[in-house]
Amino acid sequence: MITPYGHLTYCSNIHPGEKWDDHFKTLQENIPYIRQQLAPGEPFALGLRIANEASIELSKPDRLAEFKNWLAGQNVYVTVINGFPYGGFHATRVKDDVHTPDWTTTDRVEYTKRLFSILSQILPEDTEGGVSTPPLSYRLWWKTEEAKRNTIDIATQHILVVIDHLITIEKESGKVMHLHIEPEPDGILDNTVDFVNWYRDDLLPAGITYLKEKYGYTEEQSKETVLHYIRLCYDICHAAVAFEEPEDILKRINEVGIKVGRIQVSSALKVDFSKDPQVKYEAIKAFDEPVYLHQVVAQTADDGKKYYPDLPEALADYQEGEQEEWRVHFHVPLFIDTYGALDSTRDAIVKTLAIHKEKPFAPCLEVETYTWGVLPEDMQKPIGESIVREMEWVKGIING
């Protein structure tokens, strides 16, 4: 949907499937109902997730033409693609494999380039678009600083190859698109501090050298080119898990000149152990499930932080009185503020969108709640109904 504060969409990574036929079938089954409930008679924005296998099939001219015709017939348009999960994302163990293949691989490069080629052909005229992507790699795979440093160097060079691809597309078609890098707990770029440090100290210097040598750009032209094509995917859930405040994030990126490609509107679990700690400890155990990573950042009684790669490690280490609050990476529904004894970080969404309304800093708001299938059973609702409730809640916030 088009709003005064950018395109409002939801990410179709909520729907299962790795093959294009599976993707397309779920869109055909769900989008007409969702659009009719939210935007009858108006253009409806879709945040498209395309798995690698599906992207290969959709790259075929006849399949892409079929999809374009369906979009036009449904009055649906696409400005953003989620290119973070490469393969299976539902009904299988995902965990740290969500980062596979990472940015050290040519598989990740070719997949991302393919997504941009698809997007360039379905992106509406006079509209910019983007593809989101993982934060280089998963930091716990790399056991030494030397290994991590090597990973960053290779990943940075591969991202420059994508800049090449975007330059070519813009020259040939006039379509403007950018890569949206998404910091995530335990990624190489864990939070926006990591992201900005990498962008300033690694990406910009490498990009300036590369573009000066390949295209003969000046240093300033090279810098502006990198800033133009590589942007932040601002996931509110991930920022809240890291205890980051939106004012600090925006100040940090503005100092370097980094733009935000999209805001992912998402909420994490919050556990306040200052009252009824045992009740809350038992309640959070119900969210320990085997599909996704649920990293935990704990605020300790001495105002420090403890970091856990997944919920089982945090549960095993918990000692009453030592930890005051947990933030848990679990994309819970937006329209619910509390989950029995547990809270959410929904207040971070309200705060971030209030800042955005005052001075918009991203062209797209993408609702990204994808954990419906692994929520405790009493919180599950039909997918279409759930998406409508999510979107209506966000509309209420931005229109309020």
N, C-alpha and C positions, 0 to 999 in steps of 0.2 A: 504494500500500500504506500502511496505517496503522502507524506505528512510534511508540515512545515519544518520538521527536524530531521528530514531524510527519509529514505525508504525504510519501511517497517516490514520485516519478513520473519520467517522461521526456517530453521535449518532442517533439511530433510534427512539428516543423519539419524533422525528418530525412526525412520523406516528401514527395515532390514533388506539384505540382498547384496550380492557382489556382481551379478550379471545385469546387463542393461535391461533385459526383459523383466527382471524382478523389480529393479528400480522403477521402471516405467509403469508397471502394473500397480504398484502401491501409490504412485502419484495419481494415476487415473482413478483409483478407488477412493482417494482421500481429498484431493484438491478441490473438486467441484463442491463438495459439502462444506469444506472449510471456507472457501471463497464466498459461497452464498451466505454463510453466517456472518462473515466479517466485512465483506466489501461487495455486496450485490450491485452489479452494474458498473463497478469500478475496476481499474487495473489492479491486479493482485500480485505482489512480489513473492517470489519463491527463492529461498536460499538453497541451492542445489548441492547435494552430496553425490559424487560419482566415484565409485570404487575404481581401482585400476583396470580390472577386467572389463567393467562396464564402459570405461573411457575408450578402450580400444574398439569396442563394438560401436559406440556412438560416434566415433570418428569417421565411420563409413558414410559417404554422402547421402545414401538413401535413408539410413536410420536417423541422421541428423535432420534431414528434410522432414521426415515424419514427425519428429519431436517439435520442430519449429512450427509446423502446421497445427499441432495439438496445442502448443502454447498460445498461438494466435486465436484459435477457436475458443479457448477457455478464458481469454483476456488475462493471461498470466505472463509475467516477464521475469527475467533472471538478471541480476546484477552481480551476485556473488556466488562463488562455489566454495564448498568446504573441501580442501585438499589435504586435510590432516590425516584421517585414517585411510590407508592405502588399500587394505583388504577387508576381511570380515570384521563387522563391528557389532553384531548381535548374535545371540545363541551360540557363542563360542568364547573361549577364554581369550580376552584381549590383553589385559594388564599392560606390561611394558612393551608388548609387541605393537601397540598403537604407534610407536615411533619407528617401526620397521616398514620399509627400508628408510634409514635416516639420510641426512644430507651429505654423508660421506660417499653415497652410492650414486651411480649414474641412473639406476632405476628410479630414484626419487626425482632426479632432474628431468628425465624423459616423461614421467607421469605428470609432473607439474607443467611442463611445456605443452603437453597434450591437453590438459585442462584449459590452459589459456587459449589454445587454438580453437577449442570447442566454444569457450565463452565469447571469443571475438565474433563468432558467427551467430550467436543468439542474443548478444547484448543490444539493447535498444539504442537507436541513434542518439547522439548527444548525451549519452550517459556513460559515466566511468564505471569500471568493474574491477573485481579483485578475486584472488584465490588465496585462501588461508592455508597455512602450512606449519609443521612442527618446529619447535625451538632448537633446530640444528640436530640434536641427538638427545639420548637419555644419559644423563651424567653418571649414573651408577654402573653403566657398562664399562666405564673407563677408570681403571684402578690407580693410575698415576697422573700427575700433573702433565708429564710429557705426552702421555696418550691423549689427554683431554685437549692439550694445546694443538696436537696434530689434527685432531678431529675438527677443531674450530677452523684451522687453516684450510683444510680440504673443503669443509662445508661452505666457507666464505667464497672460495674460488668457484664452487658449483653454483652459488647464488648469482655470481656475476654472469654465468652462462645464461641464466634466466633473464637477466637484464638485457642481454643481447637479443633474446627472443622477443621481448616486449618492445624494444626499439624497432625491430624489424616489422612487427605487427602494426605498430603505430604509424610507421612510414608508409606501409603498403595499404592499410585499411582506414587509417585515421582513428581507430579504436584505442582508447586510453585505458590501460589496465595496470594494476599493481599487485605485488606479492605482499600478503599480510602475514607477518610472522607472529606466532602466538606463544608467548611465554607460558610455561606450565610448571607446577611444582616438580622438581627433580629433573627438569629438562636442563640441557647445557645452559639455556637461557631460562633460569628458574622464575624470574620475576622481572619487573621493568628496570630495576637497577642493573641486573645482568644484561638485559637487552640494550639499554642505552650505552653501557660501557663497551659492549661488543660493537655496536653500531659506530660509535665514535672512534674507538681505538683499533678496530679491525676492518670493518666493512668500508667505511669512508676512505681510509688510506689505500686499501687494496683497490677499491673502485676507481679512485682518482688515477692511480697508476695505470690500471687496465684500460680505462676509457681514453686517457691521453695517448696511450700507445696505439690502440686499435682504431680510434676515430679522429685523433688529432684534436680532441676537445681541450679547452683551457682547463686549468685546475678548478675554476669556479663553475664552468659548464659541467665538468665531471661530477662535482659535488652535488649540483642541482639535479643532475640526472639520477644519481643514486637516491636522493631524497624524494624524487618524483616517483620512482618505481618500487621502492622498498619501504613498507609502512608497518605500523604496529596493529596487530589484531588485539584489541583491548577486551579481554574476557573478564567480566566483572567478578565472576565466581573465583577465577584464579587469583585475581588481585586481592580479593577478600581473604582467601586462604593464606596469602602471604602477609596479611595485616597491612596492606598498602592502602593509602587514602587517595581518592581521585585527584585532589588538589596537588598532592606531591607528584603523582604520575604525570600530570599535565605540565607541571613546572619543569620536571626532569626532561621530558621529550622536547618541550619548547626551547629549552636552552641549546639543543643541538639542531633544531629545525625539523625534527621528525614529525611526520603526519600520522594520523590514525586512519586506517583503511576502513575499519568497521568496529562497532561496539557489539560484542556478544553479550546479550542480556541473559544472565544466568546467575543462579544463587547456590551457595554452599550451605552445608550444615554447620551450626554453631552449638557448642556444648559448654554451658556455663556451670562449672563445678562448684561455685560459691554456695549454692543451695542444693540440698538433696543429691549429693554426689553419687551415692550408690544407685539411686533410682535412675539417674542419667547415664551412669556407666552401663547398667543393664539395657537401657533404651538404645544406646548407640550400638550395642552388640547386634541388634536386629538388622543393621545396615551393612554388616560384614558379609559380602557376597563374592563369588569367584570370577566374575566377568571383567570388571573394570578396576583400575588402580584408584584407590581412595587415600591419597597422601594426607597426612595430618601434620599441621603445625600447631604446637602446644605452647601457650604462654604460661611460664612457670611463676611460682610465688615470688621469686626474686626478680621478676620482670625480665627474665631471659626467654629464649625460645629453644624448643626441642623439635627436631624434624624426624618424621617417620615415613618410610617409603610406601607404606600401606597400612590400612586400619588394623590388621592383626598384630603388627609390631607395636602400635600405640596401645592397644588393649593389653598386651602382655606386659608393657612397661609401666602402666598407670599405677601411681601410688596416691591415695587420697591425701589431700593437703599439699602435695608438691606441685600440682598443675591447676591453674585457675580456669583456663579456657582452651578448648580445642576448636580449630577450624578444619573441617573435613571436606576434601575434594569429592563432592557427590552432588551432581547437578540436579537438585531437587526442584519440584514445581514452584513457580513464582507466585501463584495465587494463594499459596498456603504460607503463612508466616511461622507457624509453630507446628511441631510434629510430636504431639503428646508432651513429654518432658523436655523435648529438644527444641532449639530455635534455629533460625536460618539467618543468612547474611543479607536478607532482602533489603534491609535499610541501606546497604551499599549501593543497590540499584537505584533506590529513590534519590540518594545523594548524587550519584553520578549523572542521572538523567536530569536532575535539577540544574546542574552545571551546564549540561549539554543544551538544555532549553534556553538558558540565558545567553550562551554563545556556542552554537553548534560546532563541534570539532570532528565530526565524522559523517560521511554521506549515507551510512546505512546502520540500522539497528536490527540485529539478528537474534531472535530468541533461540536459545540453544539448550533446551532440556531434552536429554536423550535417555535418561535412566528409568523410564517408566516401567519397563519390564522387570527390573531388579529391585524396585521399591517393595517394602513390605506389602503384603497382599491387600490389606485394608485401605491402602492409599492409591491403588491402581484404578484407573477409569478407562473407558474406550479412548483410543488414540485421537480420533477426530475431535471428540468432545474436549479432551485435555488440551489439545493445541488451541482450540478456540478460546478456552478459558485463559490460557497463558497470554494470548495475543490481546484479548479484551482487557486484561489487567494492565498490560503495558500501555495500551491506548488510553486507559484511564489516567495513568500517571503522566503521560506526555500531553494529554489534553486538559488535565486538571489545573 
